[in-house]
Structure formats: structure tokens, C-alpha cells
Amino acid sequence: MNDTQEEKYTKLKAIVETYLPDDVSVDAITLESNFTTELNINSANLVDIVLDVEDTFDIMLENEDMDGMLTVKDALQIIDKKIAEK
């Protein structure tokens, strides 16, 4: 992971941490973490994460992007793609 990737990962982790339930530690967040099954983030909070990601990275996510955002790694790939399209 290069510096820019690391920076995006750190920002994304900070966003996700806000919505983690009490029984999940921020240390549990890895690239392979599934938002709903491993991090126990409910669908309402997932929408909030998407909105925060849009604001933080100044991008717009479509429904198909959200559908493909299952893991932290998926989210980073989508963020990269959207930034590249700007």
C-alpha cells in the first residue's frame, strides 16, 4: 500500500469506526473486513458510511457502487475508481 492508499485507508477506517457497535473494536477493521457480517454494521449505518465517504473523498457513489461495497477493500477500490473518474 503506497502513502496515498494508506491515507485513504486511514480516513475510511476513521469513518467506519464512528458506526461500529460497542462489541466491535476498531482493531477489528482490516482490508478484508466485511461491513455487515464481520463489523456488525447495520444497513442504516452503512448508508451513513457511504454519505461520509462521499463527503470525505468528494465523490458521488451510485447504487451499484454501494451494492459492491461489501468489504473495506471493496470500498477503497470504489473510492479509487471514482477519484480517477473525476
DSSP file with accessible surface (Angstrom, degrees, kcal/mol):
  #  RESIDUE AA STRUCTURE BP1 BP2  ACC     N-H-->O    O-->H-N    N-H-->O    O-->H-N    TCO  KAPPA ALPHA  PHI   PSI    X-CA   Y-CA   Z-CA
    1    1 A M              0   0  120      0, 0.0     2,-0.0     0, 0.0     0, 0.0   0.000 360.0 360.0 360.0 124.8    0.0    0.0    0.0
    2    2 A N     >  -     0   0   96      1,-0.1     4,-2.9     4,-0.0     5,-0.2  -0.242 360.0 -91.5 -81.7 178.2    1.5    3.4   -1.0
    3    3 A D  H  > S+     0   0  141      1,-0.2     4,-2.6     2,-0.2     5,-0.2   0.894 126.4  49.1 -58.9 -42.8    1.1    6.6    1.0
    4    4 A T  H  > S+     0   0   79      2,-0.2     4,-2.3     1,-0.2    -1,-0.2   0.918 113.2  47.2 -65.8 -40.8   -2.0    7.7   -0.8
    5    5 A Q  H  > S+     0   0   47      2,-0.2     4,-2.7     1,-0.2    -2,-0.2   0.911 112.3  50.1 -64.0 -43.2   -3.6    4.3   -0.3
    6    6 A E  H  X S+     0   0   85     -4,-2.9     4,-2.6     1,-0.2    -2,-0.2   0.901 109.9  51.1 -62.1 -40.0   -2.6    4.3    3.3
    7    7 A E  H  X S+     0   0  109     -4,-2.6     4,-2.4    -5,-0.2    -2,-0.2   0.921 111.5  46.7 -64.7 -42.8   -4.1    7.8    3.8
    8    8 A K  H  X S+     0   0   29     -4,-2.3     4,-2.8     2,-0.2    -2,-0.2   0.909 112.1  51.2 -64.8 -42.1   -7.4    6.7    2.2
    9    9 A Y  H  X S+     0   0   27     -4,-2.7     4,-2.8     2,-0.2    -2,-0.2   0.923 110.1  49.3 -61.6 -43.4   -7.4    3.5    4.3
   10   10 A T  H  X S+     0   0   79     -4,-2.6     4,-2.1     2,-0.2    -2,-0.2   0.918 112.7  47.1 -62.6 -44.1   -6.9    5.6    7.5
   11   11 A K  H  X S+     0   0   85     -4,-2.4     4,-1.9     2,-0.2    -2,-0.2   0.923 113.3  48.4 -63.6 -43.6   -9.7    8.0    6.5
   12   12 A L  H  X S+     0   0    0     -4,-2.8     4,-2.8     1,-0.2     5,-0.2   0.922 109.7  52.3 -64.1 -42.1  -12.0    5.2    5.7
   13   13 A K  H  X S+     0   0   61     -4,-2.8     4,-2.8     1,-0.2    -1,-0.2   0.909 107.6  52.1 -59.9 -40.8  -11.2    3.4    9.0
   14   14 A A  H  X S+     0   0   52     -4,-2.1     4,-1.1     2,-0.2    -1,-0.2   0.895 111.1  47.6 -63.9 -39.2  -12.0    6.6   10.9
   15   15 A I  H >X S+     0   0   15     -4,-1.9     4,-0.6     1,-0.2     3,-0.6   0.957 114.2  46.0 -64.6 -49.5  -15.4    6.9    9.2
   16   16 A V  H >X S+     0   0    0     -4,-2.8     3,-1.5     1,-0.2     4,-0.5   0.897 104.0  63.0 -62.5 -39.6  -16.2    3.2    9.8
   17   17 A E  H >< S+     0   0  102     -4,-2.8     3,-1.2     1,-0.3    -1,-0.2   0.866  94.6  62.0 -55.0 -37.2  -15.1    3.5   13.5
   18   18 A T  H << S+     0   0  103     -4,-1.1    -1,-0.3    -3,-0.6    -2,-0.2   0.819 109.7  40.3 -58.2 -31.4  -17.8    6.0   14.2
   19   19 A Y  H << S+     0   0   43     -3,-1.5    -1,-0.3    -4,-0.6    23,-0.2   0.363  84.5 121.2-104.3   4.4  -20.5    3.4   13.3
   20   20 A L    <<  -     0   0   23     -3,-1.2    20,-0.1    -4,-0.5    21,-0.1  -0.460  65.2-119.0 -68.9 137.7  -19.0    0.4   14.9
   21   21 A P    >   -     0   0   38      0, 0.0     3,-2.0     0, 0.0    -1,-0.1  -0.311  31.6-101.6 -69.0 163.2  -21.3   -1.3   17.5
   22   22 A D  T 3  S+     0   0  176      1,-0.3    -2,-0.1     3,-0.0     0, 0.0   0.759 119.4  59.9 -58.0 -27.7  -19.9   -1.4   21.1
   23   23 A D  T 3  S+     0   0  123     17,-0.1     2,-0.5     2,-0.0    -1,-0.3   0.424  94.7  74.1 -86.3   4.9  -19.0   -5.1   20.7
   24   24 A V  S <  S-     0   0   19     -3,-2.0     2,-0.2    15,-0.1    15,-0.1  -0.969  71.9-145.2-122.1 127.7  -16.6   -4.5   17.8
   25   25 A S    >   -     0   0   60     -2,-0.5     3,-2.1     1,-0.1     4,-0.3  -0.578  22.4-123.1 -87.7 150.7  -13.2   -2.9   18.3
   26   26 A V  G >  S+     0   0   40      1,-0.3     3,-1.8    -2,-0.2    -1,-0.1   0.809 112.4  69.0 -60.0 -26.6  -11.6   -0.6   15.7
   27   27 A D  G 3  S+     0   0  136      1,-0.3    -1,-0.3     3,-0.0    -3,-0.0   0.702  86.7  67.7 -65.4 -16.8   -8.7   -3.1   15.7
   28   28 A A  G <  S+     0   0   46     -3,-2.1     2,-0.6    11,-0.0    -1,-0.3   0.638  76.0 102.7 -78.0 -12.7  -11.1   -5.5   14.0
   29   29 A I    <   +     0   0    4     -3,-1.8     2,-0.3    -4,-0.3   -16,-0.0  -0.611  45.0 153.6 -78.6 116.4  -11.1   -3.4   10.9
   30   30 A T    >   -     0   0   65     -2,-0.6     3,-1.2     1,-0.0    42,-0.4  -0.814  60.1 -96.5-128.4 174.2   -8.9   -4.9    8.2
   31   31 A L  T 3  S+     0   0   50     -2,-0.3    42,-2.5     1,-0.3    43,-0.3   0.851 125.7  48.4 -59.9 -33.4   -8.9   -4.7    4.4
   32   32 A E  T 3  S+     0   0  111     40,-0.2    -1,-0.3    39,-0.1     2,-0.1   0.509  82.2 125.6 -87.9  -3.0  -10.8   -7.9    4.3
   33   33 A S    <   -     0   0    1     -3,-1.2    39,-1.7    38,-0.1     2,-0.5  -0.342  56.7-137.7 -62.0 130.0  -13.4   -7.0    6.9
   34   34 A N  B  >> -A   71   0A  29     37,-0.2     5,-2.0     1,-0.1     4,-1.3  -0.765  10.7-139.4 -87.2 129.4  -17.0   -7.3    5.7
   35   35 A F  T  45S+     0   0    1     35,-2.5     6,-2.3    -2,-0.5    -1,-0.1   0.905  94.3  27.6 -57.5 -46.5  -19.0   -4.4    6.8
   36   36 A T  T  45S+     0   0   66     34,-0.4     4,-0.4     4,-0.2    -1,-0.2   0.918 127.6  36.4 -88.4 -42.5  -22.2   -6.2    7.8
   37   37 A T  T  45S+     0   0   95      2,-0.1    -2,-0.1     3,-0.1    -1,-0.1   0.881 130.3  24.4 -83.4 -36.3  -21.1   -9.7    8.7
   38   38 A E  T  <5S+     0   0  110     -4,-1.3    -3,-0.2     1,-0.1    -2,-0.1   0.826 131.1  36.2 -96.9 -37.0  -17.7   -9.0   10.5
   39   39 A L  S   <S-     0   0    1     -5,-2.0    -3,-0.2     2,-0.1    -4,-0.1   0.468  97.0-133.3 -96.7  -1.5  -18.1   -5.5   11.7
   40   40 A N        +     0   0   76     -4,-0.4     2,-0.5    -6,-0.3    -4,-0.2   0.830  44.6 162.0  55.8  36.9  -21.8   -5.8   12.5
   41   41 A I        -     0   0    3     -6,-2.3    -1,-0.2   -21,-0.1    -2,-0.1  -0.787  32.0-136.2 -88.8 125.5  -22.7   -2.5   10.8
   42   42 A N     >  -     0   0   88     -2,-0.5     4,-2.2   -23,-0.2     5,-0.2  -0.295  24.4-103.0 -79.1 168.3  -26.4   -2.4   10.0
   43   43 A S  H  > S+     0   0   94      1,-0.2     4,-1.9     2,-0.2     5,-0.1   0.857 119.5  54.6 -63.4 -34.8  -27.8   -1.2    6.7
   44   44 A A  H  > S+     0   0   60      1,-0.2     4,-1.7     2,-0.2    -1,-0.2   0.931 111.5  44.7 -64.0 -43.5  -28.8    2.3    8.1
   45   45 A N  H  > S+     0   0   45      2,-0.2     4,-2.4     1,-0.2    -2,-0.2   0.838 107.4  59.6 -69.8 -30.4  -25.3    2.9    9.3
   46   46 A L  H  X S+     0   0   35     -4,-2.2     4,-2.4     2,-0.2    -1,-0.2   0.909 104.0  50.8 -63.7 -38.5  -23.9    1.6    6.0
   47   47 A V  H  X S+     0   0   78     -4,-1.9     4,-2.5     1,-0.2    -1,-0.2   0.923 109.4  50.9 -63.0 -42.2  -25.8    4.3    4.3
   48   48 A D  H  X S+     0   0   59     -4,-1.7     4,-2.5     2,-0.2    -2,-0.2   0.892 108.4  51.9 -62.2 -39.2  -24.3    6.9    6.7
   49   49 A I  H  X S+     0   0    0     -4,-2.4     4,-2.8     2,-0.2    -2,-0.2   0.934 108.7  50.9 -62.3 -44.0  -20.8    5.5    5.9
   50   50 A V  H  X S+     0   0    6     -4,-2.4     4,-2.6     1,-0.2    -2,-0.2   0.930 110.7  48.4 -59.6 -45.0  -21.5    5.9    2.2
   51   51 A L  H  X S+     0   0   82     -4,-2.5     4,-2.2     1,-0.2    -1,-0.2   0.915 112.6  48.2 -62.6 -41.8  -22.6    9.5    2.7
   52   52 A D  H  X S+     0   0   47     -4,-2.5     4,-3.0     2,-0.2    -1,-0.2   0.881 110.1  52.3 -65.6 -39.0  -19.5   10.2    4.9
   53   53 A V  H  X S+     0   0    0     -4,-2.8     4,-2.7     2,-0.2     6,-0.2   0.927 108.6  51.0 -62.4 -43.4  -17.3    8.6    2.2
   54   54 A E  H  X>S+     0   0   26     -4,-2.6     5,-1.5     1,-0.2     4,-0.8   0.928 114.9  42.7 -59.2 -45.4  -18.8   10.9   -0.4
   55   55 A D  H  <5S+     0   0  128     -4,-2.2     3,-0.3     3,-0.2    -2,-0.2   0.929 116.0  47.2 -66.3 -47.3  -18.2   14.0    1.7
   56   56 A T  H  <5S+     0   0   64     -4,-3.0    -2,-0.2     1,-0.2    -1,-0.2   0.893 124.0  30.9 -64.0 -42.2  -14.7   13.0    2.8
   57   57 A F  H  <5S-     0   0   17     -4,-2.7    -1,-0.2    -5,-0.2    -2,-0.2   0.384 103.4-124.5-101.3   2.5  -13.4   12.0   -0.7
   58   58 A D  T  <5 +     0   0  116     -4,-0.8     2,-0.3    -3,-0.3    -3,-0.2   0.942  67.5 124.9  53.3  52.9  -15.6   14.5   -2.7
   59   59 A I      < -     0   0   11     -5,-1.5     2,-0.5    -6,-0.2    -1,-0.2  -0.878  58.3-126.7-132.3 166.5  -17.1   11.7   -4.8
   60   60 A M        -     0   0  127     -2,-0.3     2,-0.4    -3,-0.1    -9,-0.0  -0.982  20.7-153.8-116.3 129.2  -20.6   10.5   -5.7
   61   61 A L        -     0   0    6     -2,-0.5     2,-0.2   -11,-0.1    -7,-0.0  -0.865   6.9-148.1-104.2 134.8  -21.5    6.9   -5.3
   62   62 A E     >  -     0   0   91     -2,-0.4     4,-2.1     1,-0.1     3,-0.5  -0.476  33.0-100.0 -90.6 168.9  -24.2    5.2   -7.3
   63   63 A N  H  > S+     0   0  118      1,-0.2     4,-2.5     2,-0.2     5,-0.2   0.888 124.0  53.8 -57.1 -41.0  -26.4    2.4   -6.1
   64   64 A E  H  > S+     0   0  130      1,-0.2     4,-1.3     2,-0.2    -1,-0.2   0.844 106.3  53.4 -67.2 -28.8  -24.3   -0.2   -7.9
   65   65 A D  H  4 S+     0   0    7     -3,-0.5     4,-0.4     2,-0.2     3,-0.2   0.937 109.9  47.5 -65.6 -44.8  -21.2    1.1   -6.1
   66   66 A M  H >< S+     0   0   57     -4,-2.1     3,-1.1     1,-0.2    -2,-0.2   0.891 108.8  54.3 -64.1 -39.0  -22.9    0.7   -2.8
   67   67 A D  H 3< S+     0   0  125     -4,-2.5    -1,-0.2     1,-0.3    -2,-0.2   0.827 110.0  48.1 -63.3 -30.9  -24.0   -2.8   -3.7
   68   68 A G  T 3< S+     0   0   35     -4,-1.3     2,-1.5    -3,-0.2     3,-0.4   0.467  86.3  95.2 -89.0  -0.4  -20.4   -3.7   -4.5
   69   69 A M    <   +     0   0    4     -3,-1.1    -1,-0.1    -4,-0.4   -34,-0.1  -0.558  40.1 132.7 -93.4  73.8  -19.1   -2.2   -1.2
   70   70 A L        +     0   0   97     -2,-1.5   -35,-2.5   -36,-0.1   -34,-0.4   0.836  66.5  29.2 -91.4 -36.9  -19.0   -5.4    0.9
   71   71 A T  B  > S-A   34   0A  22     -3,-0.4     4,-2.2   -37,-0.3   -37,-0.2  -0.753  83.9-107.3-120.7 169.5  -15.6   -5.1    2.4
   72   72 A V  H  > S+     0   0    0    -39,-1.7     4,-2.3   -42,-0.4   -40,-0.2   0.912 122.2  53.0 -60.3 -41.7  -13.2   -2.4    3.4
   73   73 A K  H  > S+     0   0   87    -42,-2.5     4,-2.3     1,-0.2    -1,-0.2   0.912 106.7  52.0 -62.1 -43.2  -11.0   -3.3    0.4
   74   74 A D  H  > S+     0   0   43    -43,-0.3     4,-2.4     1,-0.2    -1,-0.2   0.924 109.0  51.0 -57.0 -45.2  -14.1   -3.0   -2.0
   75   75 A A  H  X S+     0   0    0     -4,-2.2     4,-2.7     1,-0.2    -2,-0.2   0.924 109.5  49.5 -61.3 -43.5  -14.8    0.4   -0.6
   76   76 A L  H  X S+     0   0    6     -4,-2.3     4,-2.6     1,-0.2    -1,-0.2   0.899 110.4  50.6 -64.2 -38.9  -11.2    1.6   -1.2
   77   77 A Q  H  X S+     0   0  107     -4,-2.3     4,-2.4     2,-0.2    -1,-0.2   0.911 111.8  47.4 -65.3 -40.9  -11.3    0.2   -4.8
   78   78 A I  H  X S+     0   0   21     -4,-2.4     4,-2.7     2,-0.2     5,-0.2   0.915 111.2  51.2 -66.3 -42.1  -14.5    2.1   -5.5
   79   79 A I  H  X S+     0   0    1     -4,-2.7     4,-2.5     1,-0.2     5,-0.2   0.944 111.1  48.5 -59.3 -47.2  -13.1    5.3   -3.9
   80   80 A D  H  X S+     0   0   43     -4,-2.6     4,-2.4     1,-0.2    -2,-0.2   0.917 112.0  49.4 -58.7 -45.5  -10.0    5.0   -6.2
   81   81 A K  H  X S+     0   0  103     -4,-2.4     4,-1.6     1,-0.2    -1,-0.2   0.930 112.3  47.0 -61.4 -45.3  -12.2    4.4   -9.2
   82   82 A K  H  X S+     0   0   24     -4,-2.7     4,-0.6     1,-0.2    -1,-0.2   0.887 112.0  49.7 -67.0 -39.3  -14.4    7.4   -8.5
   83   83 A I  H >< S+     0   0   61     -4,-2.5     3,-1.0    -5,-0.2    -1,-0.2   0.922 109.8  52.0 -65.4 -40.0  -11.4    9.7   -7.8
   84   84 A A  H 3< S+     0   0   85     -4,-2.4    -1,-0.2     1,-0.3    -2,-0.2   0.819 106.2  55.1 -65.4 -29.9   -9.8    8.6  -11.1
   85   85 A E  H 3<        0   0  119     -4,-1.6    -1,-0.3    -5,-0.2    -2,-0.2   0.629 360.0 360.0 -77.8 -15.6  -13.0    9.4  -13.0
   86   86 A K    <<        0   0  148     -3,-1.0    -3,-0.0    -4,-0.6   -27,-0.0  -0.263 360.0 360.0 -68.1 360.0  -13.1   13.0  -11.7
